């Protein structure tokens, strides 16, 4: 897979660009929910074709709502699974969400995936050294841990890299 240039992380593109790079499949959901759930194709499978990352959403009654949920899940999955070259300095989006070293983003906001992608890309560029990355992003290592803990698989990526280097696991308290 070719690596995108900095700031072109697939989790950071517009909805239209992301949708164009995806294959959408509608299917029936199984499980509780009665006749509506079993007869209507409201479940959505969204696959990001360039990376092969695939997510599903079936908990809503309408396909349009499930597609929005799937797109949000896809952004988070891409943020965790795809690494891009990191920029030398934080993006304007990062700067707007990080004031005085404190990172402020809601777990339900679309910027969460973008923030996680930027943090993990910077960590990867800095050989997973949290103190170096914190300096690069004008924050603290504990703020990076808190950010990545908002989506457990993101923190697990960093912890797996730390364990591979003989370092202890990090946890949000």
Secondary structure as GFF3:
##gff-version 3
##sequence-region A 1 173
A	DSSP	three_ten_helix	10	12	.	.	.	ID=ss1
A	DSSP	alpha_helix	15	20	.	.	.	ID=ss2
A	DSSP	beta_strand	22	27	.	.	.	ID=ss3
A	DSSP	alpha_helix	34	39	.	.	.	ID=ss4
A	DSSP	beta_strand	43	48	.	.	.	ID=ss5
A	DSSP	beta_strand	53	57	.	.	.	ID=ss6
A	DSSP	alpha_helix	63	81	.	.	.	ID=ss7
A	DSSP	alpha_helix	92	97	.	.	.	ID=ss8
A	DSSP	beta_strand	98	99	.	.	.	ID=ss9
A	DSSP	beta_strand	102	103	.	.	.	ID=ss10
A	DSSP	alpha_helix	111	125	.	.	.	ID=ss11
A	DSSP	alpha_helix	130	136	.	.	.	ID=ss12
A	DSSP	alpha_helix	141	149	.	.	.	ID=ss13
A	DSSP	alpha_helix	152	164	.	.	.	ID=ss14
###
